[in-house]
Amino acid sequence: MTEDRQRGHKILPMAMDIPHKDAPSSSTSCFSQFCSSALRAKALKPSSTVSSGDGLIRRLGVFDLLLLGVGASIGAGIFVVTGTVARDAGPGVTISFILAGASCVLNALCYAELASRFPAVVGGAYLYAYTAFNEITAFLVFMQLMLDYHIGAASIARSLASYVATIFELIPALKGNIPPWVGHGGQEFFGGTLSINILAPILLALLTIILCQGVKESSAVNSFMTSTKVIIVIFVIIVGSFKVDVDNWSPFAPNGFGEILTGATVVFFAYVGFDAVANSAEESKRPQRDLPIGILGSLLICVLLYIAVCLVITGMVPYYMLGEDAPLAEAFTSKGLKYVSILISIGAVAGLTTTLLVGLYVQSRLYLGLGRDGLLPSIFAKVHPKRHTPVHSQVWVGIIAAVLGGLFNVHVLSHILSVGSLTGYSVVAACVVTLRWKKRTENQDSSKCISTWCEGVIWIVIVACCGFATGALYRFGASFIFMLVALVIAILACAALCFRQAYSEAPGFSCPWVPIVPSVCIFFNIFLFAQLHYEAWIRFVVLSLISVGIYAFYGQYHANPSSDDTIIYHIAPEEDGH
């Protein structure tokens, strides 16, 4: 340890104590053993263990983290979703983005606190749930998030392939000669069951190779592509502002506030991605300071860009004349600015590339965390000794996305997406509340302490249930009185959380107004959950049952503590000179 200090290394190791589980007696039922394993929780505390040198390397500074968050969020949303929602909400789509952005800022505050509390380990929402709740909850969160990531990556890869093929067609010899199985959509077989596309897997392979090279190389690619698309978006905003006709902003809300609110539930997902910063904890140079800045800063940048684009696009063209596939490009083409349309296509390629790159990066780090904990095979925990990347996890993630993107029309699965994101955000908000409770881990044998903790969890669940009830009632056009009743019950549950629990200060960055802010996050996230397609609800239930089965047959038996009842996270020190 002294030698590491002399080399200028910052040692930020963490150890995780897991309560010792006695070997079950012959009379112990399988159910009792399952419950005993599933309810295990982690407690992070300082440890003198030093990395063996085969961990991840701290190479990401605050600017890298900002670009990571922006790269994950600014993609198809800014080039497509703006116009789609504007056709219903009118110029009021700007308010939709403001409302959704405000909600995401609240979620980001929760993420920022937990990223600051656990600055030295990968895992994100999975790790937070493992520490605040228990093993089975953490595994369920991982599974829900991972399905979103896998399908999302395949879908983005197909969209990227289509944009790349469009750019290739700018070459006269290739115009109209690129077959659908290469880039545009896919060649369908068996009535559309299979949809072959070879360019999407090729692009995924290239990005996987970049990610396997090291975080420095992948961060450089992300920084270049993200900077490119942000510059293009700013250029588009400036040029477009000179073509704005303020008369197009009237009426501002042609279909009423209801469509603006509905639009907010749609554009909410255009901001999803800032949580990627939290998953880079182990590769951040100064995680306790830089992670909150990266999470909140990248989100605020995205909010400003979205608002500016909405004002420009609805000011250039009447909202009812906006296209749905490429509204931004079509708006500039209609004004005789075709060269800007070409720039927008290049920006779309850069945007989709960075979104895909960061998505693959996040997935591999989540697999790395579960591999270390034993909930997945240990091969996922291996880190390349020279490149300091989880190569096996990264290749696995790339293969899954390539298979889905190359063989199936994953766009038809889009209506079951976002379940994992909304679930993960809600759990993170709940983690902020539970980890702030005083004396949570003291006097565990005290019935009063246990009942107080359980009571708090019950109030959190009530807030979530009220959010779902309000969302379902709103979706199906129920009377406003019923929605008001659900809202009042949620407010009372939040009040109970305020006055029935004692809260401590966070050790690092502190989310303001706990538990009010986390409760609002949970309520609105589950409200949005209720707006999803009913097949998304079925997906949530079915995947949860499958997850419990996987945990029951594999996870509970392999997620064992080491011989000294401690699982050590190997945290790589910073590079020399940093």
C-alpha positions in Angstrom: 0.0 0.0 0.0 2.9 2.4 0.8 4.4 1.7 -2.6 1.1 2.6 -4.3 0.9 5.9 -2.4 4.5 6.7 -3.5 3.4 6.2 -7.1 0.6 8.7 -6.7 -2.2 6.1 -6.8 -5.5 6.8 -5.2 -6.7 3.7 -3.5 -10.5 3.4 -3.3 -11.2 -0.2 -2.6 -14.4 -1.3 -1.1 -15.3 -4.6 0.6 -18.8 -6.0 0.8 -19.9 -7.9 3.8 -22.6 -10.4 3.4 -24.2 -12.0 6.4 -22.9 -15.5 7.0 -25.4 -18.1 5.9 -25.1 -21.3 7.9 -25.3 -24.6 6.0 -29.0 -25.6 5.9 -29.9 -28.5 8.0 -31.7 -31.5 6.6 -35.0 -30.2 7.9 -34.6 -26.8 6.3 -37.0 -26.5 3.3 -35.9 -25.3 -0.1 -38.2 -22.3 0.3 -36.5 -21.3 3.5 -33.1 -21.6 1.9 -34.3 -19.5 -1.1 -35.6 -16.8 1.2 -32.4 -16.7 3.2 -30.4 -16.3 0.1 -32.7 -13.9 -1.7 -32.9 -11.5 1.3 -29.1 -11.1 1.6 -28.0 -7.4 1.3 -24.6 -5.9 0.8 -22.9 -3.4 3.1 -20.1 -1.4 1.7 -17.2 -0.4 4.0 -13.6 0.5 3.7 -11.1 -2.2 3.2 -7.3 -2.4 3.1 -7.4 -4.7 0.1 -5.4 -3.3 -2.9 -6.2 -4.1 -6.5 -4.1 -6.9 -8.0 -3.7 -4.8 -11.1 -6.3 -6.7 -13.2 -9.2 -4.3 -12.6 -10.5 -1.4 -14.6 -8.4 1.7 -15.0 -9.4 5.2 -14.0 -9.1 7.2 -17.2 -12.3 9.2 -17.4 -12.3 12.8 -16.4 -15.3 15.1 -15.9 -15.4 16.2 -19.5 -15.3 12.5 -20.7 -18.3 11.8 -18.3 -20.2 14.7 -19.7 -19.7 13.5 -23.2 -20.6 10.0 -22.1 -24.0 11.2 -20.8 -24.7 13.4 -23.8 -23.6 10.6 -26.2 -26.1 8.2 -24.5 -29.0 10.5 -24.7 -28.8 12.6 -27.9 -29.7 10.2 -30.7 -32.8 9.5 -32.7 -34.8 11.5 -30.2 -33.6 14.9 -31.4 -33.9 13.9 -35.1 -37.2 12.0 -35.0 -39.2 12.2 -31.8 -39.5 16.0 -31.8 -41.5 16.1 -35.0 -43.6 13.0 -34.1 -44.8 14.5 -30.8 -45.2 18.0 -32.3 -47.8 16.8 -34.7 -50.1 16.2 -31.7 -48.9 18.7 -29.2 -48.1 21.5 -31.6 -45.4 24.1 -30.6 -46.4 23.0 -27.0 -44.0 20.1 -27.6 -41.4 22.4 -26.1 -43.4 22.3 -22.8 -43.5 18.5 -23.2 -39.7 18.4 -23.3 -39.5 20.8 -20.3 -41.8 18.6 -18.2 -40.0 15.4 -19.1 -36.6 17.1 -18.5 -37.7 18.3 -15.1 -38.8 14.8 -14.2 -35.5 13.4 -15.4 -33.6 16.0 -13.4 -35.3 14.7 -10.3 -34.3 11.1 -11.2 -30.8 12.3 -12.0 -30.5 13.9 -8.5 -31.2 10.4 -7.0 -28.6 8.8 -9.3 -26.1 11.5 -8.4 -26.4 10.9 -4.7 -26.0 7.1 -5.0 -23.1 7.5 -7.5 -21.4 9.7 -4.9 -22.2 7.3 -2.1 -20.8 4.3 -4.1 -18.1 6.0 -6.2 -15.7 3.1 -6.7 -17.6 0.1 -8.0 -19.6 -0.7 -11.2 -23.2 -1.8 -11.1 -25.4 1.3 -11.2 -29.0 0.5 -10.3 -28.2 -3.1 -9.7 -25.6 -2.4 -7.1 -27.7 0.3 -5.4 -30.6 -2.2 -5.1 -28.3 -4.9 -3.8 -27.1 -2.6 -1.0 -30.4 -0.9 -0.1 -32.7 -3.9 -0.5 -31.6 -7.5 -1.2 -30.1 -9.9 -3.7 -33.3 -10.9 -5.5 -34.4 -7.3 -6.0 -31.0 -6.5 -7.5 -31.2 -9.5 -9.8 -34.7 -8.5 -11.0 -33.5 -5.0 -11.7 -30.6 -6.3 -13.7 -32.8 -8.6 -15.8 -35.3 -5.9 -16.6 -32.6 -3.4 -17.5 -30.7 -5.9 -19.6 -33.6 -6.8 -21.8 -34.1 -3.1 -22.6 -30.4 -2.7 -23.4 -30.3 -5.8 -25.6 -33.3 -5.0 -27.7 -32.5 -1.3 -27.7 -28.9 -1.9 -29.0 -30.2 -4.1 -31.8 -32.9 -1.6 -32.8 -30.4 1.3 -32.8 -28.0 -0.8 -34.8 -30.7 -1.3 -37.5 -31.5 2.4 -37.6 -27.8 3.2 -37.8 -27.4 0.7 -40.7 -30.2 2.4 -42.5 -28.6 5.9 -42.1 -25.2 4.6 -43.2 -26.8 3.0 -46.3 -28.5 6.4 -47.1 -25.1 8.1 -46.9 -23.5 5.5 -49.2 -26.3 6.2 -51.7 -25.0 9.7 -52.1 -22.5 8.0 -54.3 -24.2 8.0 -57.8 -23.0 4.4 -58.5 -24.7 3.1 -55.4 -27.9 5.1 -55.5 -30.9 2.7 -55.5 -28.6 -0.3 -55.8 -28.2 -1.2 -52.1 -30.4 -4.2 -51.4 -32.6 -4.2 -48.3 -30.7 -7.1 -46.7 -27.6 -4.9 -46.6 -28.8 -1.8 -44.8 -32.4 -0.6 -45.4 -34.7 -2.5 -43.1 -34.0 -6.1 -43.9 -34.8 -9.0 -46.3 -37.9 -10.7 -44.7 -38.4 -14.4 -44.7 -41.2 -16.7 -43.3 -43.8 -14.0 -43.3 -41.5 -11.5 -41.6 -40.4 -13.8 -38.7 -36.9 -13.4 -39.9 -35.5 -10.1 -41.3 -31.9 -10.4 -42.5 -29.7 -7.4 -42.2 -25.9 -7.8 -42.5 -24.8 -4.2 -42.0 -26.1 -3.9 -38.4 -24.0 -6.9 -37.1 -20.9 -5.5 -39.0 -21.4 -2.1 -37.2 -21.9 -3.8 -33.9 -18.7 -5.8 -34.4 -16.7 -2.7 -35.1 -18.0 -0.9 -32.0 -17.3 -4.0 -29.9 -13.7 -4.2 -31.1 -13.3 -0.5 -30.2 -14.8 -1.1 -26.7 -12.5 -4.1 -26.1 -9.4 -2.0 -26.9 -9.8 0.0 -23.8 -11.8 2.8 -22.2 -9.4 5.4 -23.4 -9.9 4.4 -27.0 -13.7 4.0 -26.8 -13.9 7.3 -24.9 -11.9 9.0 -27.6 -14.4 7.7 -30.3 -17.4 8.7 -28.2 -15.9 12.2 -27.5 -15.3 12.8 -31.3 -18.7 11.5 -32.4 -20.6 13.3 -29.6 -18.7 16.6 -30.2 -19.6 16.2 -33.9 -23.3 15.8 -33.4 -23.5 18.5 -30.8 -21.8 21.0 -33.1 -24.2 20.0 -35.9 -27.2 20.4 -33.7 -26.0 23.8 -32.6 -25.4 24.8 -36.2 -28.9 23.6 -37.1 -30.4 25.6 -34.3 -28.5 28.8 -35.4 -29.3 28.4 -39.1 -32.9 27.5 -38.4 -33.5 30.4 -36.1 -33.2 32.7 -39.1 -36.0 30.9 -40.8 -38.4 31.0 -37.9 -41.9 32.5 -38.4 -43.3 33.3 -35.0 -46.8 33.0 -36.4 -46.2 29.3 -36.6 -46.1 29.2 -32.8 -49.8 30.3 -32.6 -51.8 28.5 -31.3 -49.1 27.2 -29.0 -51.2 24.3 -27.7 -53.8 23.5 -30.5 -55.0 20.3 -28.9 -54.9 21.4 -25.3 -52.7 20.7 -22.3 -53.7 17.0 -22.3 -51.7 16.4 -25.5 -48.7 18.2 -24.1 -48.8 16.0 -21.0 -49.1 12.9 -23.2 -46.2 14.2 -25.2 -44.2 14.5 -22.0 -44.7 10.8 -21.4 -43.4 10.0 -24.9 -40.3 12.3 -24.9 -39.3 11.2 -21.4 -37.4 8.4 -23.1 -35.4 10.8 -25.2 -33.5 11.7 -22.0 -32.8 8.1 -21.0 -29.1 7.5 -20.9 -27.7 9.7 -18.1 -27.5 6.6 -15.9 -24.7 5.4 -18.1 -22.4 7.8 -16.2 -23.2 6.0 -13.0 -22.0 2.8 -14.5 -18.6 4.3 -15.2 -17.8 4.7 -11.5 -14.8 2.3 -11.5 -13.2 4.1 -14.5 -13.7 7.7 -13.3 -10.6 9.5 -12.1 -12.4 11.4 -9.2 -15.7 9.5 -9.0 -17.1 11.1 -5.9 -16.9 14.6 -7.4 -17.1 13.9 -11.1 -20.0 11.4 -11.3 -22.7 13.9 -10.0 -21.3 16.6 -12.3 -21.4 14.2 -15.3 -24.9 12.9 -14.5 -26.6 16.3 -13.9 -24.5 18.3 -16.4 -25.1 16.0 -19.3 -28.8 15.9 -18.6 -29.0 19.7 -18.5 -27.1 20.0 -21.8 -29.6 17.6 -23.4 -32.6 19.6 -22.0 -31.3 22.8 -23.5 -30.6 21.3 -26.9 -34.0 19.6 -27.0 -35.9 22.8 -26.1 -34.0 24.9 -28.7 -34.6 22.3 -31.5 -38.3 22.2 -30.6 -38.6 25.9 -30.9 -36.8 26.1 -34.2 -38.5 23.2 -35.9 -42.0 24.3 -34.9 -41.2 27.9 -35.9 -39.9 27.0 -39.3 -42.8 24.8 -40.4 -46.4 24.6 -39.2 -46.6 21.7 -36.7 -49.2 19.9 -38.8 -46.9 19.8 -41.8 -43.9 18.2 -40.0 -42.9 14.8 -41.2 -42.7 11.8 -38.9 -39.7 9.9 -40.2 -37.2 12.7 -40.5 -38.9 15.9 -39.5 -35.8 18.0 -38.9 -34.3 17.2 -42.3 -37.6 17.7 -44.1 -38.1 21.1 -42.4 -34.8 22.4 -43.8 -35.4 20.9 -47.2 -38.7 22.7 -47.4 -36.8 25.9 -46.8 -34.3 25.2 -49.6 -31.5 24.3 -47.2 -30.7 20.9 -48.5 -27.1 21.1 -47.4 -28.3 21.3 -43.8 -30.4 18.2 -44.4 -27.2 16.3 -45.3 -25.5 17.6 -42.2 -28.5 16.4 -40.2 -28.1 12.9 -41.7 -24.4 13.0 -40.6 -25.4 14.2 -37.2 -28.0 11.3 -37.0 -25.3 8.8 -37.8 -23.0 10.3 -35.1 -25.9 10.4 -32.6 -26.9 6.8 -33.1 -23.3 5.7 -33.1 -22.6 7.2 -29.7 -25.9 6.0 -28.3 -25.1 2.5 -29.4 -21.4 2.7 -28.2 -22.4 3.9 -24.7 -25.2 1.3 -24.5 -22.8 -1.5 -25.2 -20.4 -0.1 -22.7 -23.0 0.0 -20.0 -24.2 -3.5 -20.6 -20.7 -5.0 -20.3 -20.1 -3.2 -16.9 -23.4 -4.6 -15.6 -22.4 -8.1 -16.6 -19.0 -7.5 -14.9 -20.7 -6.6 -11.7 -22.9 -9.7 -11.6 -20.0 -11.9 -12.6 -18.0 -10.6 -9.6 -21.0 -11.3 -7.3 -21.4 -14.8 -8.5 -25.0 -14.2 -9.8 -23.6 -14.9 -13.3 -20.7 -17.3 -14.3 -17.3 -16.0 -13.3 -16.2 -15.6 -16.9 -18.1 -12.3 -17.0 -16.0 -11.0 -14.1 -12.7 -11.4 -16.0 -10.9 -8.2 -16.9 -8.1 -8.2 -19.6 -4.8 -7.7 -17.7 -3.4 -5.3 -20.3 -6.4 -3.6 -21.8 -8.3 -3.4 -18.5 -11.6 -4.1 -20.1 -14.2 -6.8 -19.4 -13.5 -8.4 -22.8 -15.7 -11.5 -22.3 -18.7 -9.5 -21.1 -18.2 -7.0 -24.0 -18.0 -9.7 -26.7 -21.1 -11.5 -25.2 -23.0 -8.2 -25.3 -22.0 -7.6 -28.9 -23.0 -11.1 -30.0 -26.5 -10.8 -28.4 -27.1 -7.5 -30.1 -25.7 -8.8 -33.5 -27.9 -11.8 -33.4 -31.0 -9.7 -32.6 -30.1 -6.9 -35.1 -29.0 -9.3 -37.9 -31.9 -11.8 -37.8 -35.0 -10.1 -36.5 -37.1 -7.0 -37.0 -36.5 -5.7 -33.5 -38.5 -2.6 -34.2 -41.7 -4.6 -33.6 -40.5 -5.1 -30.1 -40.2 -1.4 -29.3 -43.5 -1.3 -27.5 -42.2 -3.6 -24.7 -39.1 -1.4 -24.2 -38.6 1.2 -21.4 -40.0 -1.1 -18.7 -36.4 -1.7 -17.5 -35.5 2.0 -17.5 -38.7 3.0 -15.5 -38.3 0.1 -13.1 -34.6 0.9 -12.6 -35.2 4.7 -12.0 -38.0 3.9 -9.5 -35.8 1.5 -7.6 -32.9 4.0 -7.5 -35.2 6.6 -6.0 -36.4 4.1 -3.4 -32.8 3.3 -2.6 -32.1 6.9 -1.8 -34.9 6.9 0.7 -34.0 3.6 2.4 -30.3 4.3 2.6 -31.0 7.7 4.3 -32.9 6.1 7.2 -31.0 6.3 10.4 -30.0 3.1 12.3 -31.2 1.0 9.4 -28.6 -1.7 10.1 -28.3 -1.3 13.8 -30.2 -3.5 16.3 -31.5 -5.9 13.6 -33.0 -8.1 16.4 -35.2 -5.2 17.6 -38.7 -5.8 16.5 -39.3 -2.0 16.6 -36.4 -1.4 14.2 -37.6 -4.1 11.8 -41.2 -2.9 11.9 -40.1 0.7 11.3 -38.0 -0.3 8.2 -40.8 -2.5 6.9 -43.3 0.3 7.4 -41.2 2.6 5.4 -41.0 0.1 2.5 -44.7 -0.3 2.6 -45.2 3.5 2.3 -42.8 3.5 -0.8 -44.8 0.7 -2.3 -48.1 2.6 -1.8 -46.6 5.6 -3.6 -45.7 3.4 -6.5 -49.1 1.7 -6.6 -50.8 5.1 -6.5 -48.6 6.2 -9.4 -49.7 3.1 -11.4 -53.4 3.6 -10.5 -53.3 7.3 -11.5 -51.6 6.5 -14.8 -54.0 3.7 -15.6 -57.0 5.9 -14.8 -55.6 8.7 -16.9 -54.9 6.3 -19.8 -58.4 4.8 -19.8 -60.2 8.2 -19.4 -61.6 7.6 -15.9 -63.1 10.3 -13.9 -60.8 13.0 -12.5 -62.1 12.3 -9.0 -60.6 8.8 -9.0 -57.2 10.1 -10.1 -57.4 12.8 -7.4 -58.1 10.1 -4.7 -55.0 8.1 -5.8 -52.9 11.3 -5.8 -54.1 12.2 -2.3 -53.2 8.7 -1.0 -49.8 9.1 -2.5 -49.3 12.4 -0.8 -50.4 10.9 2.5 -47.9 8.1 2.0 -45.1 10.6 1.3 -46.1 12.5 4.4 -45.8 9.3 6.4 -42.3 8.8 5.0 -41.4 12.3 6.1 -42.7 12.1 9.6 -42.4 8.4 10.5 -38.8 8.1 9.6 -35.6 9.8 10.7 -33.1 10.7 8.0 -29.4 11.2 8.0 -27.2 13.3 5.7 -25.7 11.7 2.6 -21.9 11.3 2.9 -21.2 12.9 -0.5 -23.5 14.6 -3.0 -26.9 15.0 -1.4 -30.3 14.8 -3.2 -32.4 17.7 -1.8 -35.7 17.2 0.0 -35.5 13.5 0.7 -38.0 11.7 0.8 -40.2 14.2 -1.2 -38.0 14.2 -4.4 -37.6 10.4 -4.6 -41.3 9.9 -3.9 -42.2 12.2 -6.8 -39.7 10.3 -9.0 -41.3 7.0 -8.1 -44.9 8.3 -8.6 -44.1 9.8 -12.1 -42.0 6.9 -13.3 -44.8 4.4 -12.4 -47.3 6.8 -13.9 -45.4 6.5 -17.2 -45.1 2.7 -16.7 -48.9 2.6 -16.8 -48.9 4.4 -20.2 -46.9 1.7 -21.8 -48.4 -0.9 -24.1 -50.2 -3.7 -22.2 -47.7 -6.1 -23.7 -45.0 -4.2 -21.8 -46.9 -5.1 -18.6 -46.9 -8.8 -19.6 -43.2 -8.6 -20.4 -42.5 -7.3 -16.9 -44.4 -10.1 -15.2 -43.1 -12.9 -17.4 -39.5 -11.7 -17.3 -39.7 -11.3 -13.5 -40.9 -14.9 -13.2 -38.1 -16.1 -15.4 -35.6 -14.1 -13.4 -36.8 -15.7 -10.2 -36.4 -19.1 -11.8 -32.8 -18.3 -12.9 -31.9 -17.0 -9.5 -33.5 -20.1 -7.8 -31.6 -22.6 -9.9 -28.3 -20.8 -10.2 -27.9 -17.4 -8.5 -28.7 -18.4 -4.9 -26.1 -21.2 -5.0 -23.3 -19.3 -6.6 -23.6 -15.8 -5.0 -21.6 -17.0 -2.0 -19.2 -14.9 0.1 -15.6 -15.8 0.1 -14.0 -17.8 2.9 -13.8 -14.7 5.2 -17.4 -13.8 4.4 -16.3 -10.8 2.3 -16.5 -10.2 -1.4 -13.8 -8.0 -2.6 -14.3 -5.6 -5.5 -10.9 -5.2 -7.2 -10.7 -1.5 -7.8 -8.0 -0.3 -10.1 -6.0 2.7 -8.9 -5.5 5.7 -11.1 -2.8 5.8 -13.7 0.5 7.4 -12.8 0.5 11.1 -13.1 -3.2 11.6 -12.6 
